[in-house]
Amino acid sequence: MSAIHLTVKHGRTLEEARQQLEHAVDEVRGRFALLVQRVEWSADRSGVTLSGTGFNVEMRVDAQDVHVTGDIPLLGQLLGGPLAAGLKRIVQHSFQKRLT
């Protein structure tokens, strides 16, 4: 079973973090289009659930952090590992503090 648990400080306002979350979800959907079958946003757009056959991942932002948790049990190591690694890379890249 593959699992993902990640928390990253975003260093942005909550509204900016919500916008970054949308960009990260768009990137995940683009990269894993064949796997992601459903995307369900919370009412305030601070959280989202991505799901497909064999996996469920929740992503949310709060005032300080972005949190990613999920289980990828049915995809196993063949697809679960790359999906978890790809999600981590996308979130870390999307939310890393940009130097100006």
N, C-alpha and C positions, 0 to 999 in steps of 0.2 A: 504494500500500500504506500502510495506517495502522499505526503501531506505538505502543506505550506503554512508557515507562520512567520510573518514579517511585520515589523514596525519600523518606520522611517520618519525622522523629524522632517517636516516640510519647510519650515521657516517662512511661511507665507500667511497672509490673512486667510480666514476661513473661506471667503468667497474665491480668492485666488486658488486655494487648495481644491475647491470643488471644480473649478475650471480645469486644473491639471488632472484631476481624477477623470474627467470626461475625455481629455486627450489620451490618457493612459488606457482607458477602456477602448477607445477607437483604435489604438495601436494593437492591443490584444486581439480585438475582433479582426483586424486586418491580418495579423500574423497567424492567428489560429482560426481562420474563418471556417474551416471544415469541422472544427471541434465545438466551437461556441454556437449553441443553438438558441439560447435565451438570455436576454439581458433585462433585468428588472431593477429599476431605480427606486430609491426611497422618495418620499414626497418632497423632501427638501434638497434632494440631489447630493446629499452628503454620503450616501452609501449606495452600493450596487451589488447585485448578485449575478454572477456569470455562471451558466450551467449548460451542460450538454450530456450526452450519453456517457455515463461513468465518472462525472466530476461535478463539483459544486464549489465555487470560490466566492467569498464575500470580501469586498473592498470598501473601506469607509475612511473618511477624514474627520478629524476633530480639530480643535483649536491649535494643536501642536503637532500631531502625528497623522500619518496614513497607516492604516492597518490592513493587512491582507491575511486571510485565513481560509483554509479550504482542505477538502479531501479529494483525492484523485484515485479512488480505490480500483475502479474497474479498468482504468487505462494501463495500470501496472507500470513496469519499468520502460516498456517500449515507447509509450507516448507520455506517461505520467511524469517521468523525470524531465524530459525536455519541456513539457508544458510548465511545470513548477519553476524550472530554471529560467525559462523565458519570461514568466510573470515577474519573477524577482528582478531580472535585468530591466524590464520595462518600468517597473515602479521605481527602482533606484535611479534610473536615468531620468525619468519624468520629474522626480521630486528632489533630486540633488540640488543643493544650493548653488546657484549660478553666481560666479564672480563678475562684478561689474566694474 
